[in-house]
Amino acid sequence: MTEKTFEAVVLAKRPDGSIAPDVFATVERPWPAIKEGEVLTRTLFASVDPYMRGILNEGRTYREGLAVGDMIPGETVGQVIQSKHPAFRGGEIVSGAFGWATVLATPGDRLVRVPDDVPPSTYLGVLGMPGTTAYSGMKDIGQPKAGETVVVSAASGPVGATAGQIARRAGARVIGIAGGVKKCAWVTEIAGFDGCINHHENLDEQLDALCPDGVDVYYENVGGAVGQAVIRRLRNHARVPICGLVADYNDRDYSGLAHAPTISAAMLLFRRARIEGFIVGDRPERFAEWRALATPWVQEGSLVYKEQIVKGLDQAPLALAGQLSGQNFGKLLVQVADGPTNHA
């Protein structure tokens, strides 16, 4: 009898700068046998996120890098095939299993059930890690107030779009930065930002025009020239949550430290500014808080989001490469298997 197997995407070799196709490999592995307390899921959607680039390198950023041969640890939404955990039963849709694979075995205490009244994919986007990241960065560091000017980079992405909408709800004036006319149009016309800067054009001129009095809160997703330009315009008592520095992730010398925006001690002192990096996993309680707050907004349509879905697990590496070069638009997902897109 042929042994039952599943497919997984693994790290085949270290990248040298930008991701090449031979960095990844799709392999077959034996079907997992779950233990007491574990749940076996069939993957429906797998998440593609910029942080994955850093863990392909040798060494440590905010977490240990992968070893060659390790499975890429993308978050998933899946359907329960078999459960040896009392909280879950076959057929339910759950989130929290990690791995670019068609089948995953996961301790049940790491999983959450996706409710029937939201699309399952939202638990990888606006109601998942990206949305919670936006919420945590704004709640704990940005703290936008009515009348302030807030700038958000990567504003058409799942973190940036949500962060900007949170700031708008606080009464702030919100300016996004995105790559291209189409993305900027979505940021203003759909997500409701007060303005959007196309960073492919004259960044400084646009910042001067839209933020003439400076910036009170800058939600940093990008770094590089964009981060430098905005940070030069901080007002007194400005706050800068640093969520990501995607502009430099493909640099072959990227260490997670050397390419951060240049910030002088004098500027911090004179502006009395707060600039703080954060990782959403350091505040796990924010996930439940955010879902309780945001789920009604998603259901009523007052919190908008955009998804880009590619089909087939073998497309995940190409999707990640495209994301790192700015080709994606919205939350990037891989549809691994057919299943409910909204099981309400």
C-alpha positions as CSV (number, residue, x, y, z in Angstrom):
1,M,0.0,0.0,0.0
2,T,1.3,3.5,-0.9
3,E,2.0,5.6,2.2
4,K,-0.3,8.6,2.5
5,T,1.5,11.9,2.1
6,F,1.0,15.7,2.1
7,E,2.9,18.5,0.5
8,A,4.9,21.2,2.3
9,V,7.1,24.1,1.1
10,V,10.5,24.1,2.7
11,L,13.7,26.3,2.6
12,A,16.0,24.6,0.1
13,K,18.9,27.1,0.3
14,R,19.7,30.5,1.7
15,P,18.7,33.5,-0.4
16,D,21.4,35.9,-1.7
17,G,19.5,39.2,-1.8
18,S,16.2,38.9,-3.6
19,I,14.4,35.6,-3.5
20,A,15.1,33.2,-6.4
21,P,12.9,30.2,-7.3
22,D,15.5,27.7,-6.1
23,V,15.4,29.1,-2.5
24,F,12.3,26.9,-1.9
25,A,11.2,23.4,-2.7
26,T,7.9,21.6,-2.5
27,V,8.3,18.2,-0.8
28,E,6.1,15.3,0.2
29,R,6.0,14.2,3.8
30,P,4.3,11.3,5.6
31,W,0.8,12.0,6.8
32,P,1.0,13.1,10.4
33,A,-0.5,11.0,13.2
34,I,-1.9,13.3,15.8
35,K,-1.4,12.9,19.6
36,E,-3.8,13.6,22.4
37,G,-4.5,17.3,22.6
38,E,-3.7,17.8,18.9
39,V,-5.9,18.7,15.9
40,L,-5.3,17.8,12.2
41,T,-6.4,20.4,9.7
42,R,-6.7,20.6,5.9
43,T,-5.3,23.9,4.9
44,L,-7.7,26.2,3.1
45,F,-5.7,29.5,3.1
46,A,-2.0,30.2,3.8
47,S,-0.7,33.6,4.7
48,V,2.1,35.4,2.9
49,D,3.8,38.1,5.0
50,P,6.9,40.2,4.7
51,Y,8.5,39.0,8.0
52,M,9.1,35.6,6.3
53,R,12.0,37.1,4.3
54,G,14.0,37.8,7.5
55,I,13.7,34.2,8.8
56,L,15.2,32.8,5.6
57,N,18.6,34.2,6.5
58,E,21.0,32.5,8.9
59,G,21.0,34.1,12.3
60,R,18.4,36.0,14.3
61,T,16.2,39.0,13.7
62,Y,13.4,39.1,16.3
63,R,13.2,35.3,16.1
64,E,15.5,32.5,15.1
65,G,16.0,31.9,11.3
66,L,15.0,28.7,9.7
67,A,17.4,25.8,9.0
68,V,17.7,24.6,5.5
69,G,15.0,21.9,5.1
70,D,12.6,23.5,7.6
71,M,9.0,24.2,6.5
72,I,8.0,27.8,5.9
73,P,5.9,28.8,8.9
74,G,3.1,30.8,7.4
75,E,-0.1,31.1,9.4
76,T,-3.2,29.2,8.0
77,V,-6.9,28.9,8.1
78,G,-7.9,25.2,7.9
79,Q,-10.8,22.8,8.3
80,V,-10.6,20.2,11.0
81,I,-10.0,16.6,9.6
82,Q,-9.5,14.9,13.0
83,S,-9.4,16.1,16.5
84,K,-8.0,14.7,19.8
85,H,-8.8,18.0,21.6
86,P,-12.1,18.4,23.3
87,A,-12.7,22.0,22.0
88,F,-12.7,21.1,18.4
89,R,-14.6,18.7,16.1
90,G,-14.4,17.6,12.5
91,G,-15.5,20.1,9.9
92,E,-14.9,23.2,11.9
93,I,-12.9,26.1,10.5
94,V,-9.9,27.1,12.7
95,S,-6.9,29.5,12.6
96,G,-3.6,29.2,14.3
97,A,-1.9,26.3,12.6
98,F,1.4,27.3,11.1
99,G,3.1,26.0,7.9
100,W,3.0,26.2,4.2
101,A,1.6,22.7,3.9
102,T,-1.6,21.0,2.7
103,V,-2.1,19.3,6.1
104,L,-1.0,20.3,9.6
105,A,-1.0,18.8,13.1
106,T,-1.3,21.4,15.8
107,P,-1.8,21.5,19.6
108,G,-5.4,22.5,20.1
109,D,-4.6,25.2,22.6
110,R,-2.9,27.2,19.8
111,L,-6.0,27.2,17.7
112,V,-9.1,29.5,17.6
113,R,-12.4,28.7,16.0
114,V,-13.3,31.0,13.1
115,P,-16.9,32.2,13.7
116,D,-19.6,31.4,11.1
117,D,-20.5,35.1,10.5
118,V,-17.1,36.3,9.0
119,P,-15.2,35.1,5.9
120,P,-12.5,32.6,7.1
121,S,-9.8,34.5,5.3
122,T,-10.3,37.5,7.5
123,Y,-8.6,35.6,10.4
124,L,-5.4,35.9,8.4
125,G,-5.9,39.6,7.6
126,V,-8.1,42.3,9.1
127,L,-9.1,40.1,12.0
128,G,-5.8,38.2,12.3
129,M,-2.2,39.1,12.8
130,P,-2.1,42.1,10.4
131,G,-5.2,43.8,11.9
132,T,-4.1,43.1,15.5
133,T,-0.6,44.5,14.6
134,A,-2.3,47.7,13.5
135,Y,-4.4,47.9,16.6
136,S,-1.5,47.1,19.0
137,G,0.8,49.7,17.4
138,M,-1.8,52.4,17.5
139,K,-3.2,51.6,21.0
140,D,0.1,51.0,22.7
141,I,2.5,53.5,20.9
142,G,0.8,55.7,18.3
143,Q,-2.2,56.8,20.5
144,P,-3.7,59.1,17.8
145,K,-5.9,62.0,19.0
146,A,-8.5,64.2,17.4
147,G,-7.0,66.9,15.3
148,E,-3.5,65.3,15.0
149,T,-1.8,64.4,11.7
150,V,-1.1,60.7,11.2
151,V,1.0,59.3,8.4
152,V,0.9,55.6,7.5
153,S,3.3,53.9,5.1
154,A,2.3,50.9,3.1
155,A,-1.2,52.3,3.5
156,S,-2.9,49.9,1.0
157,G,-1.5,46.8,2.8
158,P,-3.4,45.0,5.5
159,V,-1.6,46.5,8.4
160,G,-1.4,50.1,7.1
161,A,-5.0,50.2,5.9
162,T,-6.2,49.1,9.2
163,A,-3.9,51.4,11.2
164,G,-5.1,54.4,9.2
165,Q,-8.8,53.5,9.8
166,I,-8.2,53.2,13.5
167,A,-6.6,56.7,13.5
168,R,-9.5,58.1,11.6
169,R,-11.9,56.7,14.2
170,A,-9.9,58.6,16.8
171,G,-10.6,61.8,14.9
172,A,-7.1,62.2,13.4
173,R,-6.3,63.5,10.0
174,V,-4.7,60.5,8.2
175,I,-2.3,60.6,5.2
176,G,-1.3,57.3,3.6
177,I,1.8,56.5,1.6
178,A,1.5,53.8,-1.1
179,G,3.1,52.7,-4.4
180,G,1.1,53.9,-7.3
181,V,-2.0,55.8,-8.4
182,K,-4.3,52.7,-8.1
183,K,-3.3,52.0,-4.6
184,C,-3.6,55.6,-3.5
185,A,-7.1,55.8,-5.0
186,W,-8.2,52.8,-3.0
187,V,-6.6,54.3,0.2
188,T,-8.6,57.5,-0.1
189,E,-11.8,56.5,-1.9
190,I,-12.4,53.1,-0.1
191,A,-10.4,53.1,3.1
192,G,-11.3,56.8,3.8
193,F,-7.9,58.3,4.4
194,D,-7.8,62.1,4.0
195,G,-5.0,61.9,1.5
196,C,-2.4,59.6,0.0
197,I,1.1,60.1,-1.3
198,N,2.4,58.1,-4.2
199,H,6.0,57.4,-3.2
200,H,7.1,56.8,-6.8
201,E,6.7,60.5,-7.4
202,N,8.3,63.5,-5.5
203,L,7.9,62.3,-1.9
204,D,9.2,65.5,-0.2
205,E,7.0,67.8,-2.2
206,Q,3.9,65.7,-1.5
207,L,4.7,65.5,2.2
208,D,5.1,69.3,2.4
209,A,1.8,69.8,0.7
210,L,-0.2,67.3,2.8
211,C,1.6,67.7,6.1
212,P,2.6,71.4,6.1
213,D,2.7,71.5,9.9
214,G,4.5,68.2,10.4
215,V,3.6,64.8,11.6
216,D,2.2,63.7,15.1
217,V,2.1,60.0,14.5
218,Y,4.0,58.0,11.9
219,Y,3.1,54.3,11.6
220,E,6.2,52.8,10.0
221,N,5.9,49.8,7.8
222,V,8.6,50.5,5.2
223,G,11.8,52.2,6.3
224,G,14.3,53.3,3.7
225,A,13.8,56.7,1.9
226,V,10.1,56.8,2.9
227,G,10.9,56.5,6.6
228,Q,13.7,59.0,6.4
229,A,11.4,61.6,4.8
230,V,8.6,61.3,7.3
231,I,10.8,61.2,10.4
232,R,12.4,64.5,9.4
233,R,9.0,66.0,9.8
234,L,8.1,64.9,13.3
235,R,6.4,67.4,15.5
236,N,6.9,67.9,19.2
237,H,5.8,64.8,21.2
238,A,5.4,62.7,18.1
239,R,5.0,58.9,18.3
240,V,6.4,56.4,15.8
241,P,5.4,52.7,16.1
242,I,7.9,50.8,14.0
243,C,6.2,47.7,12.7
244,G,8.3,46.8,9.7
245,L,11.2,48.0,7.4
246,V,10.3,46.1,4.3
247,A,12.3,48.3,2.0
248,D,15.5,46.7,3.2
249,Y,14.5,43.0,3.8
250,N,16.0,41.8,0.5
251,D,19.4,43.5,1.2
252,R,22.0,40.7,1.4
253,D,23.6,42.5,4.3
254,Y,20.3,43.1,6.2
255,S,20.7,42.4,9.9
256,G,17.5,43.9,11.1
257,L,19.5,46.8,12.7
258,A,21.8,48.5,10.3
259,H,19.2,49.8,7.9
260,A,16.7,51.4,10.2
261,P,15.9,55.1,9.5
262,T,18.6,57.4,10.8
263,I,17.4,59.0,14.0
264,S,19.6,61.4,15.9
265,A,19.6,61.6,19.7
266,A,19.3,65.4,19.3
267,M,16.1,65.0,17.2
268,L,14.5,62.7,19.8
269,L,15.5,65.2,22.6
270,F,14.4,68.4,20.9
271,R,11.1,66.9,19.5
272,R,10.5,64.9,22.7
273,A,9.5,62.1,20.4
274,R,8.8,58.4,21.2
275,I,10.0,55.9,18.6
276,E,9.4,52.3,19.5
277,G,9.7,49.0,17.6
278,F,7.2,46.3,18.5
279,I,6.3,42.7,17.6
280,V,2.6,41.9,17.9
281,G,3.3,38.5,19.5
282,D,4.8,40.2,22.5
283,R,1.2,41.3,23.4
284,P,-0.9,38.2,22.7
285,E,-3.9,39.6,24.7
286,R,-4.4,42.1,21.9
287,F,-5.7,39.4,19.5
288,A,-8.9,38.7,21.4
289,E,-9.3,42.4,22.2
290,W,-9.1,43.4,18.6
291,R,-11.4,40.7,17.3
292,A,-14.0,41.6,19.9
293,L,-13.8,45.3,18.8
294,A,-13.4,44.9,15.1
295,T,-15.7,42.0,14.2
296,P,-18.8,44.1,14.3
297,W,-17.1,46.7,12.1
298,V,-16.2,44.1,9.5
299,Q,-19.7,42.7,9.6
300,E,-21.3,46.1,9.1
301,G,-18.7,47.2,6.5
302,S,-17.4,50.2,8.3
303,L,-13.9,48.6,8.5
304,V,-12.8,47.9,5.0
305,Y,-10.1,45.5,3.8
306,K,-8.7,44.2,0.5
307,E,-7.4,40.7,-0.2
308,Q,-5.3,39.3,-3.1
309,I,-5.6,35.6,-3.4
310,V,-3.4,33.3,-5.5
311,K,-4.3,29.7,-6.0
312,G,-2.0,26.7,-5.3
313,L,0.5,26.0,-2.6
314,D,3.3,26.0,-5.2
315,Q,2.6,29.6,-5.9
316,A,3.4,30.8,-2.3
317,P,7.2,31.4,-3.0
318,L,6.4,33.5,-6.1
319,A,3.8,35.4,-4.1
320,L,6.3,36.2,-1.4
321,A,8.9,37.4,-3.9
322,G,6.3,39.7,-5.5
323,Q,5.2,41.0,-2.1
324,L,8.7,42.1,-1.2
325,S,9.0,44.0,-4.5
326,G,5.7,45.8,-3.9
327,Q,3.6,43.9,-6.5
328,N,0.8,42.8,-4.1
329,F,-2.3,44.9,-3.4
330,G,-4.0,44.1,-0.1
331,K,-3.6,41.1,2.2
332,L,-1.8,38.4,0.2
333,L,-3.2,34.9,0.6
334,V,-2.6,31.5,-1.0
335,Q,-5.7,29.4,-1.5
336,V,-4.4,25.9,-0.9
337,A,-7.6,23.9,-1.2
338,D,-11.2,24.5,-2.1
339,G,-13.4,25.2,0.8
340,P,-15.8,27.7,2.3
341,T,-15.0,31.3,1.7
342,N,-17.8,32.3,4.0
343,H,-19.4,29.4,5.9
344,A,-22.2,31.5,7.4
